Amino acid sequence: MRVARAVFELERVPRAVAVGSFDGVHLGHRRVLQAAVDAGIRSTVVTFYPHPRTVLGNRVDLLATLERRLELLEEAGVDETLVVEFTLELAEYEPEEFAERILRPIGTGVVVAGETFRFGRARRGDLALLEGLGFDVRRVPLLEGISSTRIRQLLQAGEIEQAARLLGRPPEVEGVVVSGDERGGTLGFPTANLRVDPELLVPEYGIYAGATAGHRAAVSIGVNPHYGGTERRVEVYLLDFEGDLYGKRLVVELWERLRDERAFASEAELVEQIAEDVERTRLARPPVLPSNEGKS
């Protein structure tokens, strides 16, 4: 998938365009993306960075970094993506101006969107306006109950399986491996300490089973209360792995929430519990996902 950062980087050719933030690329998003792919001309996503709501002064706990979002868009079969820098100036574009300065110059013929899609200054633009401007608008029925907001709520409550059903894939936590306390190695379970983008949502504190880099992984999210920690840590123990992960980016799938984090009476009791967590991780399975949801 080709990624452009400015309108002039894309040639003017007939395109089916999906516009939006697509945070998390959940099942509802994938239905829209599939409709763009099925249009039979060059499928293109116009998306924004940073997230529009953050630029407008609101806090948004993102479900995916831009890098991960682009990977997921590529997996959905999109031909090209235009990443538009969202600024306060762009937020003031009238809907007609947005259409003529962003959509028209790249050859947009078809616009694919959910039925409630809004855009432009004060969200004044809608699909009817785009039709009036001469675009072929393809309305995609919404999937009831599926939204980035709902997925955030589920993850903040540790409801991994339910979030997975709305995402259409296991939830993830992503970060770059940095040095930590190296306490896990002394306990016999060396962990990769992740530096997570502060804008990313991190699920409810606890111990999780999952996978990353081709290995099952036991994941600790929290403050490590046994050692009196106060700073949030995301620590990943890769089963049956040997090697150096420092500086590497890891995208960690979360399959199951195993338990709350807690302090233990002794370090021996802690090690015993970690060993149990690891064995449960070895037996864990990815969340069961409906095979037909999100398809048009």
Secondary structure, 3 states (H helix, E strand, C coil): CEEECCHHHCCCCCEEEEECCCCCCCHHHHHHHHHHHHCCCEEEEEEEECCHHHHCCCCCCECCCHHHHHHHHHHCCCCEEEEEECCHHHHCCCHHHHHHHHHHHHCEEEEEEECCCCECHHHCECHHHHHHCCCEEEEECCCCCCCHHHHHHHHHCCCHHHHHHHHCCCCEEEEEEECCCCHHHHHCCCCEEEECCCCECCCCCEEEEEEECCEEEEEEEECCHHHCCCCCEEEEEECCCCCCCCCCEEEEEEEEEEECCCCCCCHHHHHHHHHHHHHHHHHCCCCCCCCCCCCC
